[in-house]
Amino acid sequence: MMANTSEIRIEGLEELARALKELPKRVARNGLRASVYAGAKVIRDEARLKAPVATQVFGPNQQPPGTLKRAIIMKQISEKSDAQKQVFYVAVRRGKQYRNQGKKGTLSQDAYYAHFVEFGTVKMSARPFMRPAFEGKKGDAVEAIRTRLAERVEAAAQDLSK
C-alpha cells in the first residue's frame, strides 16, 4: 500500500444497518462484500487509467511497459471484515525487483517502483496516480456501493419473502 492510506467510510445509514441485521448473516455479509467490491473496483479502475506507462523497454531484466497498470490490485482483508464491515485495499502489488516467476521464468508482474512514481525521487518528479484516482472517484465509489447494496438487500428481501 502507498504511504498515505485513505479510507471511505459511509456513516449515517441507520435504515440500512437495520435492514442488514434483519437478513441472515450470510446474506448480509455477501451483500455488503459485493457492494464494497463495487466501490473498490471504481477506484482501482481509475488508478489503472491514471498510471503512467513507460514508452520504451529499458533492458532485459526490466519489467515490460504496462507492468505498473497490471500491478494495481484490490484485495479484501478478511481479518478486518465481518457481517457489518468489509475492508478492501486498492494497492500496487510490490515484490522483489528481479524475481523470475512461472515455468518460463518471466519477470515478476510486481511494480516494486510504484512509490517512486507516485511520490517522486531526487532525480525524478512525482507522477501521482493513486492519490488522484482516490480523490477523483471517491464520490463515484460511494455511489457504486450504495447502488449495489440497495440491489443486494432488495434481492435478498425478495428471496426471503418467497
Phi and psi in radians as a Rosetta constraint file:
Dihedral C 1 N 2 CA 2 C 2 CIRCULARHARMONIC -1.183 0.35
Dihedral N 2 CA 2 C 2 N 3 CIRCULARHARMONIC 2.877 0.35
Dihedral C 2 N 3 CA 3 C 3 CIRCULARHARMONIC -1.105 0.35
Dihedral N 3 CA 3 C 3 N 4 CIRCULARHARMONIC -0.738 0.35
Dihedral C 3 N 4 CA 4 C 4 CIRCULARHARMONIC -1.620 0.35
Dihedral N 4 CA 4 C 4 N 5 CIRCULARHARMONIC 2.081 0.35
Dihedral C 4 N 5 CA 5 C 5 CIRCULARHARMONIC -1.717 0.35
Dihedral N 5 CA 5 C 5 N 6 CIRCULARHARMONIC 2.308 0.35
Dihedral C 5 N 6 CA 6 C 6 CIRCULARHARMONIC -2.074 0.35
Dihedral N 6 CA 6 C 6 N 7 CIRCULARHARMONIC 2.616 0.35
Dihedral C 6 N 7 CA 7 C 7 CIRCULARHARMONIC -2.260 0.35
Dihedral N 7 CA 7 C 7 N 8 CIRCULARHARMONIC 2.686 0.35
Dihedral C 7 N 8 CA 8 C 8 CIRCULARHARMONIC -2.002 0.35
Dihedral N 8 CA 8 C 8 N 9 CIRCULARHARMONIC 2.146 0.35
Dihedral C 8 N 9 CA 9 C 9 CIRCULARHARMONIC -2.081 0.35
Dihedral N 9 CA 9 C 9 N 10 CIRCULARHARMONIC 2.283 0.35
Dihedral C 9 N 10 CA 10 C 10 CIRCULARHARMONIC -1.867 0.35
Dihedral N 10 CA 10 C 10 N 11 CIRCULARHARMONIC 2.027 0.35
Dihedral C 10 N 11 CA 11 C 11 CIRCULARHARMONIC -2.191 0.35
Dihedral N 11 CA 11 C 11 N 12 CIRCULARHARMONIC 2.888 0.35
Dihedral C 11 N 12 CA 12 C 12 CIRCULARHARMONIC 1.454 0.35
Dihedral N 12 CA 12 C 12 N 13 CIRCULARHARMONIC 0.322 0.35
Dihedral C 12 N 13 CA 13 C 13 CIRCULARHARMONIC -1.860 0.35
Dihedral N 13 CA 13 C 13 N 14 CIRCULARHARMONIC 1.100 0.35
Dihedral C 13 N 14 CA 14 C 14 CIRCULARHARMONIC -1.053 0.35
Dihedral N 14 CA 14 C 14 N 15 CIRCULARHARMONIC -0.696 0.35
Dihedral C 14 N 15 CA 15 C 15 CIRCULARHARMONIC -1.075 0.35
Dihedral N 15 CA 15 C 15 N 16 CIRCULARHARMONIC -0.706 0.35
Dihedral C 15 N 16 CA 16 C 16 CIRCULARHARMONIC -1.149 0.35
Dihedral N 16 CA 16 C 16 N 17 CIRCULARHARMONIC -0.724 0.35
Dihedral C 16 N 17 CA 17 C 17 CIRCULARHARMONIC -1.074 0.35
Dihedral N 17 CA 17 C 17 N 18 CIRCULARHARMONIC -0.728 0.35
Dihedral C 17 N 18 CA 18 C 18 CIRCULARHARMONIC -1.132 0.35
Dihedral N 18 CA 18 C 18 N 19 CIRCULARHARMONIC -0.711 0.35
Dihedral C 18 N 19 CA 19 C 19 CIRCULARHARMONIC -1.119 0.35
Dihedral N 19 CA 19 C 19 N 20 CIRCULARHARMONIC -0.709 0.35
Dihedral C 19 N 20 CA 20 C 20 CIRCULARHARMONIC -1.130 0.35
Dihedral N 20 CA 20 C 20 N 21 CIRCULARHARMONIC -0.646 0.35
Dihedral C 20 N 21 CA 21 C 21 CIRCULARHARMONIC -1.211 0.35
Dihedral N 21 CA 21 C 21 N 22 CIRCULARHARMONIC -0.487 0.35
Dihedral C 21 N 22 CA 22 C 22 CIRCULARHARMONIC -1.316 0.35
Dihedral N 22 CA 22 C 22 N 23 CIRCULARHARMONIC -0.405 0.35
Dihedral C 22 N 23 CA 23 C 23 CIRCULARHARMONIC -1.419 0.35
Dihedral N 23 CA 23 C 23 N 24 CIRCULARHARMONIC 2.717 0.35
Dihedral C 23 N 24 CA 24 C 24 CIRCULARHARMONIC -1.019 0.35
Dihedral N 24 CA 24 C 24 N 25 CIRCULARHARMONIC 2.603 0.35
Dihedral C 24 N 25 CA 25 C 25 CIRCULARHARMONIC -0.961 0.35
Dihedral N 25 CA 25 C 25 N 26 CIRCULARHARMONIC -0.769 0.35
Dihedral C 25 N 26 CA 26 C 26 CIRCULARHARMONIC -1.091 0.35
Dihedral N 26 CA 26 C 26 N 27 CIRCULARHARMONIC -0.759 0.35
Dihedral C 26 N 27 CA 27 C 27 CIRCULARHARMONIC -1.145 0.35
Dihedral N 27 CA 27 C 27 N 28 CIRCULARHARMONIC -0.747 0.35
Dihedral C 27 N 28 CA 28 C 28 CIRCULARHARMONIC -1.120 0.35
Dihedral N 28 CA 28 C 28 N 29 CIRCULARHARMONIC -0.797 0.35
Dihedral C 28 N 29 CA 29 C 29 CIRCULARHARMONIC -1.101 0.35
Dihedral N 29 CA 29 C 29 N 30 CIRCULARHARMONIC -0.809 0.35
Dihedral C 29 N 30 CA 30 C 30 CIRCULARHARMONIC -1.160 0.35
Dihedral N 30 CA 30 C 30 N 31 CIRCULARHARMONIC -0.682 0.35
Dihedral C 30 N 31 CA 31 C 31 CIRCULARHARMONIC -1.135 0.35
Dihedral N 31 CA 31 C 31 N 32 CIRCULARHARMONIC -0.754 0.35
Dihedral C 31 N 32 CA 32 C 32 CIRCULARHARMONIC -1.170 0.35
Dihedral N 32 CA 32 C 32 N 33 CIRCULARHARMONIC -0.719 0.35
Dihedral C 32 N 33 CA 33 C 33 CIRCULARHARMONIC -1.087 0.35
Dihedral N 33 CA 33 C 33 N 34 CIRCULARHARMONIC -0.776 0.35
Dihedral C 33 N 34 CA 34 C 34 CIRCULARHARMONIC -1.106 0.35
Dihedral N 34 CA 34 C 34 N 35 CIRCULARHARMONIC -0.613 0.35
Dihedral C 34 N 35 CA 35 C 35 CIRCULARHARMONIC -1.220 0.35
Dihedral N 35 CA 35 C 35 N 36 CIRCULARHARMONIC -0.819 0.35
Dihedral C 35 N 36 CA 36 C 36 CIRCULARHARMONIC -1.184 0.35
Dihedral N 36 CA 36 C 36 N 37 CIRCULARHARMONIC -0.601 0.35
Dihedral C 36 N 37 CA 37 C 37 CIRCULARHARMONIC -0.987 0.35
Dihedral N 37 CA 37 C 37 N 38 CIRCULARHARMONIC -0.782 0.35
Dihedral C 37 N 38 CA 38 C 38 CIRCULARHARMONIC -1.078 0.35
Dihedral N 38 CA 38 C 38 N 39 CIRCULARHARMONIC -0.698 0.35
Dihedral C 38 N 39 CA 39 C 39 CIRCULARHARMONIC -1.192 0.35
Dihedral N 39 CA 39 C 39 N 40 CIRCULARHARMONIC -0.742 0.35
Dihedral C 39 N 40 CA 40 C 40 CIRCULARHARMONIC -1.130 0.35
Dihedral N 40 CA 40 C 40 N 41 CIRCULARHARMONIC -0.615 0.35
Dihedral C 40 N 41 CA 41 C 41 CIRCULARHARMONIC -1.110 0.35
Dihedral N 41 CA 41 C 41 N 42 CIRCULARHARMONIC -0.636 0.35
Dihedral C 41 N 42 CA 42 C 42 CIRCULARHARMONIC -1.056 0.35
Dihedral N 42 CA 42 C 42 N 43 CIRCULARHARMONIC -0.800 0.35
Dihedral C 42 N 43 CA 43 C 43 CIRCULARHARMONIC -1.238 0.35
Dihedral N 43 CA 43 C 43 N 44 CIRCULARHARMONIC -0.720 0.35
Dihedral C 43 N 44 CA 44 C 44 CIRCULARHARMONIC -1.045 0.35
Dihedral N 44 CA 44 C 44 N 45 CIRCULARHARMONIC -0.795 0.35
Dihedral C 44 N 45 CA 45 C 45 CIRCULARHARMONIC -1.116 0.35
Dihedral N 45 CA 45 C 45 N 46 CIRCULARHARMONIC -0.672 0.35
Dihedral C 45 N 46 CA 46 C 46 CIRCULARHARMONIC -1.173 0.35
Dihedral N 46 CA 46 C 46 N 47 CIRCULARHARMONIC -0.697 0.35
Dihedral C 46 N 47 CA 47 C 47 CIRCULARHARMONIC -1.105 0.35
Dihedral N 47 CA 47 C 47 N 48 CIRCULARHARMONIC -0.679 0.35
Dihedral C 47 N 48 CA 48 C 48 CIRCULARHARMONIC -1.121 0.35
Dihedral N 48 CA 48 C 48 N 49 CIRCULARHARMONIC -0.645 0.35
Dihedral C 48 N 49 CA 49 C 49 CIRCULARHARMONIC -1.164 0.35
Dihedral N 49 CA 49 C 49 N 50 CIRCULARHARMONIC -0.658 0.35
Dihedral C 49 N 50 CA 50 C 50 CIRCULARHARMONIC -1.472 0.35
Dihedral N 50 CA 50 C 50 N 51 CIRCULARHARMONIC -0.283 0.35
Dihedral C 50 N 51 CA 51 C 51 CIRCULARHARMONIC -1.149 0.35
Dihedral N 51 CA 51 C 51 N 52 CIRCULARHARMONIC 2.260 0.35
Dihedral C 51 N 52 CA 52 C 52 CIRCULARHARMONIC -1.240 0.35
Dihedral N 52 CA 52 C 52 N 53 CIRCULARHARMONIC 2.652 0.35
Dihedral C 52 N 53 CA 53 C 53 CIRCULARHARMONIC -2.094 0.35
Dihedral N 53 CA 53 C 53 N 54 CIRCULARHARMONIC 2.315 0.35
Dihedral C 53 N 54 CA 54 C 54 CIRCULARHARMONIC -1.105 0.35
Dihedral N 54 CA 54 C 54 N 55 CIRCULARHARMONIC 2.511 0.35
Dihedral C 54 N 55 CA 55 C 55 CIRCULARHARMONIC -1.666 0.35
Dihedral N 55 CA 55 C 55 N 56 CIRCULARHARMONIC -0.039 0.35
Dihedral C 55 N 56 CA 56 C 56 CIRCULARHARMONIC -2.505 0.35
Dihedral N 56 CA 56 C 56 N 57 CIRCULARHARMONIC 2.789 0.35
Dihedral C 56 N 57 CA 57 C 57 CIRCULARHARMONIC -1.585 0.35
Dihedral N 57 CA 57 C 57 N 58 CIRCULARHARMONIC 2.267 0.35
Dihedral C 57 N 58 CA 58 C 58 CIRCULARHARMONIC -1.569 0.35
Dihedral N 58 CA 58 C 58 N 59 CIRCULARHARMONIC -0.234 0.35
Dihedral C 58 N 59 CA 59 C 59 CIRCULARHARMONIC 2.754 0.35
Dihedral N 59 CA 59 C 59 N 60 CIRCULARHARMONIC 3.060 0.35
Dihedral C 59 N 60 CA 60 C 60 CIRCULARHARMONIC -1.201 0.35
Dihedral N 60 CA 60 C 60 N 61 CIRCULARHARMONIC -0.425 0.35
Dihedral C 60 N 61 CA 61 C 61 CIRCULARHARMONIC -1.802 0.35
Dihedral N 61 CA 61 C 61 N 62 CIRCULARHARMONIC 0.332 0.35
Dihedral C 61 N 62 CA 62 C 62 CIRCULARHARMONIC -1.904 0.35
Dihedral N 62 CA 62 C 62 N 63 CIRCULARHARMONIC 2.635 0.35
Dihedral C 62 N 63 CA 63 C 63 CIRCULARHARMONIC -1.135 0.35
Dihedral N 63 CA 63 C 63 N 64 CIRCULARHARMONIC 2.595 0.35
Dihedral C 63 N 64 CA 64 C 64 CIRCULARHARMONIC -1.240 0.35
Dihedral N 64 CA 64 C 64 N 65 CIRCULARHARMONIC 2.769 0.35
Dihedral C 64 N 65 CA 65 C 65 CIRCULARHARMONIC -0.968 0.35
Dihedral N 65 CA 65 C 65 N 66 CIRCULARHARMONIC 2.460 0.35
Dihedral C 65 N 66 CA 66 C 66 CIRCULARHARMONIC 1.671 0.35
Dihedral N 66 CA 66 C 66 N 67 CIRCULARHARMONIC -0.048 0.35
Dihedral C 66 N 67 CA 67 C 67 CIRCULARHARMONIC -1.088 0.35
Dihedral N 67 CA 67 C 67 N 68 CIRCULARHARMONIC -0.685 0.35
Dihedral C 67 N 68 CA 68 C 68 CIRCULARHARMONIC -1.066 0.35
Dihedral N 68 CA 68 C 68 N 69 CIRCULARHARMONIC -0.762 0.35
Dihedral C 68 N 69 CA 69 C 69 CIRCULARHARMONIC -1.071 0.35
Dihedral N 69 CA 69 C 69 N 70 CIRCULARHARMONIC -0.764 0.35
Dihedral C 69 N 70 CA 70 C 70 CIRCULARHARMONIC -1.229 0.35
Dihedral N 70 CA 70 C 70 N 71 CIRCULARHARMONIC -0.412 0.35
Dihedral C 70 N 71 CA 71 C 71 CIRCULARHARMONIC -1.450 0.35
Dihedral N 71 CA 71 C 71 N 72 CIRCULARHARMONIC -0.133 0.35
Dihedral C 71 N 72 CA 72 C 72 CIRCULARHARMONIC -1.378 0.35
Dihedral N 72 CA 72 C 72 N 73 CIRCULARHARMONIC 2.088 0.35
Dihedral C 72 N 73 CA 73 C 73 CIRCULARHARMONIC -2.266 0.35
Dihedral N 73 CA 73 C 73 N 74 CIRCULARHARMONIC 2.930 0.35
Dihedral C 73 N 74 CA 74 C 74 CIRCULARHARMONIC -2.247 0.35
Dihedral N 74 CA 74 C 74 N 75 CIRCULARHARMONIC 2.539 0.35
Dihedral C 74 N 75 CA 75 C 75 CIRCULARHARMONIC -2.521 0.35
Dihedral N 75 CA 75 C 75 N 76 CIRCULARHARMONIC 2.355 0.35
Dihedral C 75 N 76 CA 76 C 76 CIRCULARHARMONIC -1.393 0.35
Dihedral N 76 CA 76 C 76 N 77 CIRCULARHARMONIC 2.366 0.35
Dihedral C 76 N 77 CA 77 C 77 CIRCULARHARMONIC -1.771 0.35
Dihedral N 77 CA 77 C 77 N 78 CIRCULARHARMONIC 1.675 0.35
Dihedral C 77 N 78 CA 78 C 78 CIRCULARHARMONIC -1.173 0.35
Dihedral N 78 CA 78 C 78 N 79 CIRCULARHARMONIC -0.500 0.35
Dihedral C 78 N 79 CA 79 C 79 CIRCULARHARMONIC -1.148 0.35
Dihedral N 79 CA 79 C 79 N 80 CIRCULARHARMONIC -0.458 0.35
Dihedral C 79 N 80 CA 80 C 80 CIRCULARHARMONIC -1.790 0.35
Dihedral N 80 CA 80 C 80 N 81 CIRCULARHARMONIC 0.029 0.35
Dihedral C 80 N 81 CA 81 C 81 CIRCULARHARMONIC -1.891 0.35
Dihedral N 81 CA 81 C 81 N 82 CIRCULARHARMONIC 2.597 0.35
Dihedral C 81 N 82 CA 82 C 82 CIRCULARHARMONIC -2.647 0.35
Dihedral N 82 CA 82 C 82 N 83 CIRCULARHARMONIC -2.855 0.35
Dihedral C 82 N 83 CA 83 C 83 CIRCULARHARMONIC -1.168 0.35
Dihedral N 83 CA 83 C 83 N 84 CIRCULARHARMONIC -0.484 0.35
Dihedral C 83 N 84 CA 84 C 84 CIRCULARHARMONIC -1.824 0.35
Dihedral N 84 CA 84 C 84 N 85 CIRCULARHARMONIC -0.072 0.35
Dihedral C 84 N 85 CA 85 C 85 CIRCULARHARMONIC -2.576 0.35
Dihedral N 85 CA 85 C 85 N 86 CIRCULARHARMONIC 2.309 0.35
Dihedral C 85 N 86 CA 86 C 86 CIRCULARHARMONIC -2.179 0.35
Dihedral N 86 CA 86 C 86 N 87 CIRCULARHARMONIC 2.359 0.35
Dihedral C 86 N 87 CA 87 C 87 CIRCULARHARMONIC -2.093 0.35
Dihedral N 87 CA 87 C 87 N 88 CIRCULARHARMONIC 2.176 0.35
Dihedral C 87 N 88 CA 88 C 88 CIRCULARHARMONIC -2.154 0.35
Dihedral N 88 CA 88 C 88 N 89 CIRCULARHARMONIC 2.458 0.35
Dihedral C 88 N 89 CA 89 C 89 CIRCULARHARMONIC -1.879 0.35
Dihedral N 89 CA 89 C 89 N 90 CIRCULARHARMONIC 2.414 0.35
Dihedral C 89 N 90 CA 90 C 90 CIRCULARHARMONIC -1.903 0.35
Dihedral N 90 CA 90 C 90 N 91 CIRCULARHARMONIC 2.065 0.35
Dihedral C 90 N 91 CA 91 C 91 CIRCULARHARMONIC -2.588 0.35
Dihedral N 91 CA 91 C 91 N 92 CIRCULARHARMONIC 3.064 0.35
Dihedral C 91 N 92 CA 92 C 92 CIRCULARHARMONIC -1.826 0.35
Dihedral N 92 CA 92 C 92 N 93 CIRCULARHARMONIC 2.202 0.35
Dihedral C 92 N 93 CA 93 C 93 CIRCULARHARMONIC -1.217 0.35
Dihedral N 93 CA 93 C 93 N 94 CIRCULARHARMONIC 2.035 0.35
Dihedral C 93 N 94 CA 94 C 94 CIRCULARHARMONIC -2.161 0.35
Dihedral N 94 CA 94 C 94 N 95 CIRCULARHARMONIC 2.141 0.35
Dihedral C 94 N 95 CA 95 C 95 CIRCULARHARMONIC -2.245 0.35
Dihedral N 95 CA 95 C 95 N 96 CIRCULARHARMONIC -2.611 0.35
Dihedral C 95 N 96 CA 96 C 96 CIRCULARHARMONIC -1.289 0.35
Dihedral N 96 CA 96 C 96 N 97 CIRCULARHARMONIC 2.678 0.35
Dihedral C 96 N 97 CA 97 C 97 CIRCULARHARMONIC -1.116 0.35
Dihedral N 97 CA 97 C 97 N 98 CIRCULARHARMONIC -0.837 0.35
Dihedral C 97 N 98 CA 98 C 98 CIRCULARHARMONIC -2.153 0.35
Dihedral N 98 CA 98 C 98 N 99 CIRCULARHARMONIC 0.666 0.35
Dihedral C 98 N 99 CA 99 C 99 CIRCULARHARMONIC -1.321 0.35
Dihedral N 99 CA 99 C 99 N 100 CIRCULARHARMONIC 2.198 0.35
Dihedral C 99 N 100 CA 100 C 100 CIRCULARHARMONIC -1.458 0.35
Dihedral N 100 CA 100 C 100 N 101 CIRCULARHARMONIC 2.586 0.35
Dihedral C 100 N 101 CA 101 C 101 CIRCULARHARMONIC -2.498 0.35
Dihedral N 101 CA 101 C 101 N 102 CIRCULARHARMONIC 2.768 0.35
Dihedral C 101 N 102 CA 102 C 102 CIRCULARHARMONIC 1.317 0.35
Dihedral N 102 CA 102 C 102 N 103 CIRCULARHARMONIC 3.042 0.35
Dihedral C 102 N 103 CA 103 C 103 CIRCULARHARMONIC -1.170 0.35
Dihedral N 103 CA 103 C 103 N 104 CIRCULARHARMONIC -0.554 0.35
Dihedral C 103 N 104 CA 104 C 104 CIRCULARHARMONIC -1.477 0.35
Dihedral N 104 CA 104 C 104 N 105 CIRCULARHARMONIC -0.119 0.35
Dihedral C 104 N 105 CA 105 C 105 CIRCULARHARMONIC 1.200 0.35
Dihedral N 105 CA 105 C 105 N 106 CIRCULARHARMONIC 0.564 0.35
Dihedral C 105 N 106 CA 106 C 106 CIRCULARHARMONIC -1.253 0.35
Dihedral N 106 CA 106 C 106 N 107 CIRCULARHARMONIC 2.818 0.35
Dihedral C 106 N 107 CA 107 C 107 CIRCULARHARMONIC -1.204 0.35
Dihedral N 107 CA 107 C 107 N 108 CIRCULARHARMONIC 2.687 0.35
Dihedral C 107 N 108 CA 108 C 108 CIRCULARHARMONIC -1.055 0.35
Dihedral N 108 CA 108 C 108 N 109 CIRCULARHARMONIC 2.593 0.35
Dihedral C 108 N 109 CA 109 C 109 CIRCULARHARMONIC -1.609 0.35
Dihedral N 109 CA 109 C 109 N 110 CIRCULARHARMONIC 0.169 0.35
Dihedral C 109 N 110 CA 110 C 110 CIRCULARHARMONIC -1.363 0.35
Dihedral N 110 CA 110 C 110 N 111 CIRCULARHARMONIC 2.471 0.35
Dihedral C 110 N 111 CA 111 C 111 CIRCULARHARMONIC -1.851 0.35
Dihedral N 111 CA 111 C 111 N 112 CIRCULARHARMONIC 1.373 0.35
Dihedral C 111 N 112 CA 112 C 112 CIRCULARHARMONIC -1.036 0.35
Dihedral N 112 CA 112 C 112 N 113 CIRCULARHARMONIC -0.368 0.35
Dihedral C 112 N 113 CA 113 C 113 CIRCULARHARMONIC -1.632 0.35
Dihedral N 113 CA 113 C 113 N 114 CIRCULARHARMONIC 0.102 0.35
Dihedral C 113 N 114 CA 114 C 114 CIRCULARHARMONIC -0.990 0.35
Dihedral N 114 CA 114 C 114 N 115 CIRCULARHARMONIC -0.729 0.35
Dihedral C 114 N 115 CA 115 C 115 CIRCULARHARMONIC -1.197 0.35
Dihedral N 115 CA 115 C 115 N 116 CIRCULARHARMONIC -0.469 0.35
Dihedral C 115 N 116 CA 116 C 116 CIRCULARHARMONIC -1.151 0.35
Dihedral N 116 CA 116 C 116 N 117 CIRCULARHARMONIC -0.722 0.35
Dihedral C 116 N 117 CA 117 C 117 CIRCULARHARMONIC -1.194 0.35
Dihedral N 117 CA 117 C 117 N 118 CIRCULARHARMONIC -0.790 0.35
Dihedral C 117 N 118 CA 118 C 118 CIRCULARHARMONIC -1.138 0.35
Dihedral N 118 CA 118 C 118 N 119 CIRCULARHARMONIC -0.773 0.35
Dihedral C 118 N 119 CA 119 C 119 CIRCULARHARMONIC -1.891 0.35
Dihedral N 119 CA 119 C 119 N 120 CIRCULARHARMONIC -0.205 0.35
Dihedral C 119 N 120 CA 120 C 120 CIRCULARHARMONIC 1.451 0.35
Dihedral N 120 CA 120 C 120 N 121 CIRCULARHARMONIC 3.005 0.35
Dihedral C 120 N 121 CA 121 C 121 CIRCULARHARMONIC -2.380 0.35
Dihedral N 121 CA 121 C 121 N 122 CIRCULARHARMONIC -3.080 0.35
Dihedral C 121 N 122 CA 122 C 122 CIRCULARHARMONIC -1.086 0.35
Dihedral N 122 CA 122 C 122 N 123 CIRCULARHARMONIC -0.597 0.35
Dihedral C 122 N 123 CA 123 C 123 CIRCULARHARMONIC -1.737 0.35
Dihedral N 123 CA 123 C 123 N 124 CIRCULARHARMONIC -0.063 0.35
Dihedral C 123 N 124 CA 124 C 124 CIRCULARHARMONIC -2.480 0.35
Dihedral N 124 CA 124 C 124 N 125 CIRCULARHARMONIC 2.328 0.35
Dihedral C 124 N 125 CA 125 C 125 CIRCULARHARMONIC -1.331 0.35
Dihedral N 125 CA 125 C 125 N 126 CIRCULARHARMONIC 2.714 0.35
Dihedral C 125 N 126 CA 126 C 126 CIRCULARHARMONIC -1.195 0.35
Dihedral N 126 CA 126 C 126 N 127 CIRCULARHARMONIC 2.497 0.35
Dihedral C 126 N 127 CA 127 C 127 CIRCULARHARMONIC -2.248 0.35
Dihedral N 127 CA 127 C 127 N 128 CIRCULARHARMONIC 1.251 0.35
Dihedral C 127 N 128 CA 128 C 128 CIRCULARHARMONIC -1.086 0.35
Dihedral N 128 CA 128 C 128 N 129 CIRCULARHARMONIC 2.489 0.35
Dihedral C 128 N 129 CA 129 C 129 CIRCULARHARMONIC -2.377 0.35
Dihedral N 129 CA 129 C 129 N 130 CIRCULARHARMONIC -0.569 0.35
Dihedral C 129 N 130 CA 130 C 130 CIRCULARHARMONIC -1.320 0.35
Dihedral N 130 CA 130 C 130 N 131 CIRCULARHARMONIC -0.874 0.35
Dihedral C 130 N 131 CA 131 C 131 CIRCULARHARMONIC -1.087 0.35
Dihedral N 131 CA 131 C 131 N 132 CIRCULARHARMONIC -0.821 0.35
Dihedral C 131 N 132 CA 132 C 132 CIRCULARHARMONIC -1.105 0.35
Dihedral N 132 CA 132 C 132 N 133 CIRCULARHARMONIC -0.582 0.35
Dihedral C 132 N 133 CA 133 C 133 CIRCULARHARMONIC -1.114 0.35
Dihedral N 133 CA 133 C 133 N 134 CIRCULARHARMONIC -0.773 0.35
Dihedral C 133 N 134 CA 134 C 134 CIRCULARHARMONIC -1.136 0.35
Dihedral N 134 CA 134 C 134 N 135 CIRCULARHARMONIC -0.873 0.35
Dihedral C 134 N 135 CA 135 C 135 CIRCULARHARMONIC -1.101 0.35
Dihedral N 135 CA 135 C 135 N 136 CIRCULARHARMONIC -0.659 0.35
Dihedral C 135 N 136 CA 136 C 136 CIRCULARHARMONIC -1.328 0.35
Dihedral N 136 CA 136 C 136 N 137 CIRCULARHARMONIC -0.483 0.35
Dihedral C 136 N 137 CA 137 C 137 CIRCULARHARMONIC -2.045 0.35
Dihedral N 137 CA 137 C 137 N 138 CIRCULARHARMONIC 0.114 0.35
Dihedral C 137 N 138 CA 138 C 138 CIRCULARHARMONIC -1.119 0.35
Dihedral N 138 CA 138 C 138 N 139 CIRCULARHARMONIC -0.599 0.35
Dihedral C 138 N 139 CA 139 C 139 CIRCULARHARMONIC -1.162 0.35
Dihedral N 139 CA 139 C 139 N 140 CIRCULARHARMONIC -0.738 0.35
Dihedral C 139 N 140 CA 140 C 140 CIRCULARHARMONIC -1.137 0.35
Dihedral N 140 CA 140 C 140 N 141 CIRCULARHARMONIC -0.620 0.35
Dihedral C 140 N 141 CA 141 C 141 CIRCULARHARMONIC -1.146 0.35
Dihedral N 141 CA 141 C 141 N 142 CIRCULARHARMONIC -0.752 0.35
Dihedral C 141 N 142 CA 142 C 142 CIRCULARHARMONIC -1.098 0.35
Dihedral N 142 CA 142 C 142 N 143 CIRCULARHARMONIC -0.714 0.35
Dihedral C 142 N 143 CA 143 C 143 CIRCULARHARMONIC -1.147 0.35
Dihedral N 143 CA 143 C 143 N 144 CIRCULARHARMONIC -0.680 0.35
Dihedral C 143 N 144 CA 144 C 144 CIRCULARHARMONIC -1.115 0.35
Dihedral N 144 CA 144 C 144 N 145 CIRCULARHARMONIC -0.687 0.35
Dihedral C 144 N 145 CA 145 C 145 CIRCULARHARMONIC -1.115 0.35
Dihedral N 145 CA 145 C 145 N 146 CIRCULARHARMONIC -0.832 0.35
Dihedral C 145 N 146 CA 146 C 146 CIRCULARHARMONIC -1.036 0.35
Dihedral N 146 CA 146 C 146 N 147 CIRCULARHARMONIC -0.824 0.35
Dihedral C 146 N 147 CA 147 C 147 CIRCULARHARMONIC -1.085 0.35
Dihedral N 147 CA 147 C 147 N 148 CIRCULARHARMONIC -0.872 0.35
Dihedral C 147 N 148 CA 148 C 148 CIRCULARHARMONIC -1.126 0.35
Dihedral N 148 CA 148 C 148 N 149 CIRCULARHARMONIC -0.694 0.35
Dihedral C 148 N 149 CA 149 C 149 CIRCULARHARMONIC -1.156 0.35
Dihedral N 149 CA 149 C 149 N 150 CIRCULARHARMONIC -0.719 0.35
Dihedral C 149 N 150 CA 150 C 150 CIRCULARHARMONIC -1.080 0.35
Dihedral N 150 CA 150 C 150 N 151 CIRCULARHARMONIC -0.738 0.35
Dihedral C 150 N 151 CA 151 C 151 CIRCULARHARMONIC -1.084 0.35
Dihedral N 151 CA 151 C 151 N 152 CIRCULARHARMONIC -0.800 0.35
Dihedral C 151 N 152 CA 152 C 152 CIRCULARHARMONIC -1.192 0.35
Dihedral N 152 CA 152 C 152 N 153 CIRCULARHARMONIC -0.703 0.35
Dihedral C 152 N 153 CA 153 C 153 CIRCULARHARMONIC -1.161 0.35
Dihedral N 153 CA 153 C 153 N 154 CIRCULARHARMONIC -0.737 0.35
Dihedral C 153 N 154 CA 154 C 154 CIRCULARHARMONIC -1.119 0.35
Dihedral N 154 CA 154 C 154 N 155 CIRCULARHARMONIC -0.768 0.35
Dihedral C 154 N 155 CA 155 C 155 CIRCULARHARMONIC -1.118 0.35
Dihedral N 155 CA 155 C 155 N 156 CIRCULARHARMONIC -0.724 0.35
Dihedral C 155 N 156 CA 156 C 156 CIRCULARHARMONIC -1.164 0.35
Dihedral N 156 CA 156 C 156 N 157 CIRCULARHARMONIC -0.684 0.35
Dihedral C 156 N 157 CA 157 C 157 CIRCULARHARMONIC -1.136 0.35
Dihedral N 157 CA 157 C 157 N 158 CIRCULARHARMONIC -0.683 0.35
Dihedral C 157 N 158 CA 158 C 158 CIRCULARHARMONIC -1.160 0.35
Dihedral N 158 CA 158 C 158 N 159 CIRCULARHARMONIC -0.702 0.35
Dihedral C 158 N 159 CA 159 C 159 CIRCULARHARMONIC -1.107 0.35
Dihedral N 159 CA 159 C 159 N 160 CIRCULARHARMONIC -0.660 0.35
Dihedral C 159 N 160 CA 160 C 160 CIRCULARHARMONIC -1.263 0.35
Dihedral N 160 CA 160 C 160 N 161 CIRCULARHARMONIC -0.514 0.35
Dihedral C 160 N 161 CA 161 C 161 CIRCULARHARMONIC -1.379 0.35
Dihedral N 161 CA 161 C 161 N 162 CIRCULARHARMONIC -0.201 0.35
